[in-house]
């Protein structure tokens, strides 16, 4: 499966439902994935495993502002697995992810540059 195919699969999730289930009795939060930026990480390439970093723009009906999620998928062959933890990656990969976000998504460019204020 080519990188372009993987990227298309990741981007096809825009518009889908998202949910967070909090531990204990804190409840659940449900919303929509409004936009996404995805970049292949170089980490893991030597082991034959790929990771895809994402920045997601989320919308929740009860939220006063959009939420932003930093996450990643682990690619094992053609299988993509959402890693339910925060992004921790090398500085260069994080820089590339932010550059892609600035270039591809107006909402992220405004967040980073503060131009919307």
Buried (B, 14 or more C-beta within 10 A) or exposed (E): EEEEEBBEBBEEBEEEEBEBEEEEEEEEBEBBBBBBBBBBBBBEEEEEEBBBBBBBBBBBEEEEEBBBBBBBBBBEEEEBEEEEEEBEBEEEBBEBBBEBBBEBBEBBBEBEEEEEE
